[in-house]
Amino acid sequence: MTNPLVSIHRAVWRKIHASIEDVKKQAPAARMVGEFAVKHAANEASKNIRKVTEQHQQPDSEK
């Protein structure tokens, strides 16, 4: 007769291994999404900085 603890241990180990493999498969897509989000945020920040800089420069040039 097989020890029930061994069966549980194997089932848990298979589940953990399957979960790790799923995460590994998703990692490249998550990295791409993360890179896109960072690039988009950096572009938006640059736009906002440019707007603020231009607004502060205009009153000085009008004087």
N, C-alpha and C positions, 0 to 999 in steps of 0.2 A: 504494500500500500504506500502511496506517495504521501509525503508529509504535506499537509495543507499550507504550512508556512512557506514551503519552497514554491508552491504554485502561486501564492500571493506575491512572493518576492519576484518571481519571473514576470508576472503580469504587471507589477509596478515598474520593474526595470524596462519592459517593453514600452510602456506608456511614456516613461521619462525619455527614453531613446527616441521615440516617435516625435515627442514634443520638441526635442533638441533639433532633430532633422527638419521639422517644419520651420523653426526659427531660422535655421541656416538658409533654407530656401527663400525666406522672406527678406533676408538681410540686404541683398542687392537692390531690391525695389525700395525698401525703406531708406537706404542710403541715397538713392536717386531723388526720392521725395524730399528728403532732408536737404540735399544740395540745392534743389529747386527753391525750397522755402527760404534758405539762407540767401541765395542770389536775389530772389524777389524782395526780401526784406532790405538787403543792401541797396538795391536800386531805388526802392521807395525812400529810404533814408537819405540817399544822395539827392533825390529830387527835392525833398523837404529842406535839406541844407541849402541847396541852390536857391530855392524860393526865398528863404530867410535872408540869405546873403544878398540877393538882388534887391530885396525890400529895403535893407539897411543902406545899400549903396545909392539908391535912387534919391533920397532926400539930400544927400551930400552933393550930388552932381547938379541938382536943381538950384542950389544956392548961388 
